[in-house]
Amino acid sequence: MDELLEKSDLLVSRVSTTFKRYLYDQITWNNRLTGIKGPRGTGKTTLLLQRLKEIGKSPTQAAYFSLDDLFFTINPLTEVAGDFYKRGGKHLFLDEVHKFPGWAKQIKNLYDFYPDLQIVFTGSSIIDIAREQGDLSRRSRIYELQGLSYREYLSFTNKIHLNPFSLKTILADPATWKSQFPTDFRPLEHFAKYLELGYYPFFPEDPEGMADRIQQLIRTVVEYDMAELHDFDIRNAKKMLQLLYILSTNVPFKPVLTQLAEKSQIHRNTINNYLHFLEQARLIRLLYAGGNSIATLQKPEKIYLDNTNIAYALSGKEPEKGNLRETFFLSQLATRHAIHYPHHGDFLVDNRWTFEIGGKNKSKKQIKDTPDSFLVQDDLEYPVSSIPLWLFGFLY
């Protein structure tokens, strides 16, 4: 226990609070039980350490434990937490809970046994809280952390610091938001670099090695994290990686499931489940037609990679520009909005707004008769008769 508390104290003392993710101020930190899930590499650990630093108490009262620490291979969480509580513990922050067998039941027991102990836990985006034993979904508030938005990237790199805009603000008269930018701000100056390496906040550590780092992250997710999925046979991890590579060479992909199953050597009856697993892991995004059907029973209309950084890492070359534009738009809006495949255009947002995405020479021809439709153009600094693509990076 003493060694765990020393590690916690060291990590908290070293974490910087200069930049905080969009989710930090959205979390109700004083809840008794809070969960934060999200893809690997998006900064969940940093969130916990920053909050502990803000609490400002000694490690005997407020501590961070990572459950992938070898200490927990022989020490049950309930016993460790009980010892922490007896020493005066009030705030227990648990990282990487999905790698600890029976984690949900043990956290549920801690919640029931120690009513004045506040617990915050993080886990992979693949975990389904509602299906875990102990049913934490009724006891906890669950948040999901995404990668850096373009706005956050600019703030993280000290280029510009602005609050996010709502979608309604962006769609309104440009004067409502344009005046908030400094007159010397050039929005496209850093946009290409963000598309290549700015989604994951670990990019400053080794910008030149980002492609290798992301490829390793993908392998870890498929070969390690997916073992926690109830319906996934980890022996098929190689096929899952093969499926992802096939998709990466064809995105945005309009799937013919029989052909996709044949190429990936995954049975036709399970290919939809595998696509769903990749989406749960936040490696791809599935775009469905509007309607009330259950998503996992439908065939997706289009398949995208989760973000543009993955597109660069898997392509080995400059990805196709149309793919980058649509992937960026989808990744920035999906955090707060429901997105479907429309009858006309590229995206239907919140079953209300239709968007067509293109370069600076793109016209509104395809959506000219569609109500509440908007043309979004890349390579455009500020709006003329359309909305610049980069601006949707300021939604969170």
N, C-alpha and C positions, 0 to 999 in steps of 0.2 A: 504493500500500500504506500509506504513512504516514497518508494521509487516512482510510483505513478504520480504522486502529488508533486514530486520534484520536476518530472517531465512536464506536467501541466503548467507549473509556475514558469518554467523556462519558455515554453511555447507562447504563453500569454504575454510574457514580458517582451518577446521579440516581434510580435505581430504589429504591423502598422495600421493605424486607424485613419490615415490621411484620405484614403479612398474607400468608400463603402458601396457595396452593390445595391441595385435598385430595391431588392427584396428586404434589405435590412430594416428600413423604416416602415415597411408594410406588415412586419411580423408583430403580433401582440405578445411581447416577450414575457409578460407576467402571467400567462396561462400556466396552469399546473403541468400540462403535458403538451408539448409542441413537437411536430415532426417536420423535417426539411428533407425533401428528396430531390434528386436531380442527376444529370449525367456526370460521369467522372470528369474531373478537371475544371469544373465551373466555379469552384470556390466555396463549397459548403463548409469545409474545415475552417477557412478564414472567417466566415460569418460567426461561427461558434466562438473562436478565440477573440474576435473583436468585441462580441457581446460580453464575454467574461472580463475583458479589460475594462469595459464600461462599468460593469458591476463593481469592480474595484475591491473585491474581498480577497482574503488569503485563500490559498488552495485547499485548506481544511474546510472552508465554507463554500467555495465555488470552484469546481474542478472540471477539467476536460480529460476524458478517457477515450482512447481509440480502441474499439473492440477487435481490431485486427492485431493488436499487441499480443505477443506470445504469452504474456502474463495470463491472458484470459483463456488460453488453451487448457489450463489446469485449475483455474479459479472461477467458480460460478459467479455470474454477474450479481445475483441477488445477495451473495455473501459479501462481495466487495462493496456493493452499494450500502448494505447494512452497516458495515464497518465505517464507511464514510459518514453515514448519518450519525452514528454514535459519537464520532469525533466532532460533531457540530455542523455537518454538511447541510447546506440549504439549497444549493444549485448544482445539479449534476448534468453535465453535457456529454452525451455519448455519440461518438463518431463511428461510421461504418458498421451500423448495427446489423445489416443484412448478412454479414459474414459470420455472425454468432448464432449457433444452433439454438432454436427456441427463443430467439430474442423477443418476439412480440409477447409471449406469455410471461417472460420474466419482467419485462417493462410494465406489463399490466399488473403483476404482483407488487412491484415497487409502488406503483400508483395507488394501489389499494392499501398497502401496509403503512406507507409514510405520507399521510395527507398534507404535511407541510413541507414536503420535498418537491422542488420544482425540477422537472426533467425536460431537457431538449435533446432530441436525437436526430441524426442524419442517416440517410440510406440511399442506395442506388435508385435511379428512376424506374428500374424494373420491378421494384417491390409493389405489391398490391396490398395496401394496408387492410382493406376490407376482408381479404381472404386469409389473413394471418390468424393463427390461433390466439384467442384472447380478445379479438375484435377491438383493436385500438381506435378504429374509425369513430366509435361513439364517444371515446374519451378524449381524443386529441384533435387539435387543429393541425392540418397538414398543408404545407406550402411546397411549391416546386420552384427551384432555381434554374434559370436558363443561362446560356452563355452571355457574354457581353453584347449589348446592343451597340450600334454605331455611336450613339450619344455617350454611352459609358466608356467606350474605347477612347474617344476624344478627351474625356475627362481624366481617364486613367493615365493617358500620355501627356496630360497637362496642356492640351491644345485649346480647349474651350470648356467652360463649365456652365451647363444650362439644365433646367428642370425639364422633364419629359412633357410632350404635348399629347393631348387626347386626339383620337382619330377625327372626331368632329371638328376640332380646331384646325387640323391639317386640311380638311376638306372645305373649310370655310374660306372666306376672303383671305388671300395671302398676307394682307396688311396686318391681320391679327397675330401672325407669328413672325413675319419677316423682320419686324422692328426689334425683335428680341436678340437678333444676331449682331455681333459687332460688324461695322461696315467693312473691315478688312478681312473678314472670315471668308475663306475659300473652301466651300464644302466638299469639292471633288479632290482637293489636294491630298487628303489622307484616305479617301474612300477605297481605292484599289488595294492599298496595304491592309486595310481592315478586312476586305473580302478574302484576302490570302491568309492572314494569320491573326486577326484581331478578335475572334469569337471566344477563344479560350484565354483566361487571364494569366496563364503561365507563359505566354509568348515572350515577355522580356528576358526570361532566363536563357533562351537560346533561339533567337529569331531564325537563324539559318537552319536550325535543326527541327523546325516545326513539323515538317511533313513526316519525318521519322517518328517524332514524338506522338503525333496523332495516329499514325499507323499502329504504333505500340499500344496506344490507348484503346484502339478498336479491338485489337487482339485480346487485350486484357478483359474487355467487356464481354466479348463472345466466349472466350475460353474459361473465364473465371466467374464473372458476375452472373452470366446466364444459367449457371448451374443452380441458381436459386429459383428459377422459374419452375412452376409446378408441372408444366406440360412439355418441357424441353429436355430432350435426351442429350446430355453434354457430349456424348460420343459423336454427335452430328455437328460439332463445332466447325469442323473443316468445311462441311457443306454450307454452313451458314456464312462463313467467310467468302466462299466461292459465290454464293448468291449475292452478297453485298458487292463484290467486285463486278459481277455481271451487270448489276443495276447501275453501278458507278460509271460504266462505259456507255450507258444509254440514256442517262437522265436528261430532261424529265422523261420518264419511261411510261408509255401506255401499255400496260401489261396484257399479254396473252398468256394466261396462267399455265396452259398445257405446254407451251414452248419454254416458259421460264422454268417449269418443273423439270423438263427434259434436260435443259442446259445445266442446271444446278444439281441434277441427280437427286432431287427431293420429290417425294411422292406427291402426285397431283392433289390428293385429298388433304395434305398437310401444308401445302405451299402458302395458303392464306394465313395459317397460324404462324408460320415462320416470318412472314412479312410483318405480322402484328408484333412478334417478339422484337424484331429489329426496330420497329417504331417505339415500343416500350423502352428500349435501350437508348433511344434518342440518336439513332444512327441514320434513320430515314424518316420521311414524313409521307403518309398516305393521304391522298386527296380523293374524297368520295363525292358522289353526286348528292345534292340536297335531298331531304326526305327523312322519314322516321325509322328506316330500317336499322337494325343493329349492325354497326360497322364491321365487326369481325365476320359477319355472314355475307357481306357484300364483296364484290370485286372492286378494288380501287380504280378510279378513272385514270389517275396519274400517280407516279411514284417519284419523289424527290429525295436527294440526300438531305440530312437534317440541317446542315449549314454549309456555307461556302468554303470554310476552312477544310472540311472533309472532302469537298470536291477537288480542291487543290492537292490535298495529300494523296488521294487515290488516283488522280489522273496521270501524274507524272509529267504533265505539261500544262499549258494554259487552258483551263476549261472553256467550253463554248460560252460566249457572252450571254446568249439568251437564257441558258441554264443558270448562270450566275445571277442574272437579274431576278428571275422568278424564285430561285432558292432564297435569295436575300429577302425579297418581299414576304414570302411565306414565313420565314424564320422570325421576322420582326413582328408580324401581326399575330401569329399563332399563340403568342404568350398571353394575350388578353382578348382575343376574338375567335369566333367560330368561323372556319373557312371551308368552303365547299367548291366543287367544280360546277361552273355555270353552263347555261345553254349557249351563251355567247360571251366572248372574252376569256380571260385567264382565271380569275378568282371571284367568287361570290363571298362577301364578308358579312357576317351576322344576318344572313338571308335578306339583305337589304341593298348593299352597295356592290356594284360590279366593277372590276378593274381589268384593264388591258395594259400589259407591260411590254415595253419595247425600247428601242434606241431613239436617238433624237429625230430620226426621220419617220418614226412610226406615226400612222394616222389613226383617227378614231372611227374609221370606216366600219370595223367589225362590231362596234357597240353603239353606233350612231342612233339606232332606234330603241336602245335599251334604257329604261328610266334609271335614274340614280347611278349613272355610269361615269367612270373617270379614266382618262388616259394618264399613265405613269411612264415617264421617260428617263432613261439613263443619260449620262453625259450632259446634263442640264443643271446649271447652277441654281437658277431661280425660275419660278413659273412664268410662262407666257400664256399658253392656252391649255397647259397640262400641269401635272404635279411632278416635281423632280423625285426620282427614286430614292436618293439618299435620305430625304426627309422622313421616310418611314422608319429610319433607324433611330428616331427620336421619340418613339412611342413608349419606351420604358428605360 
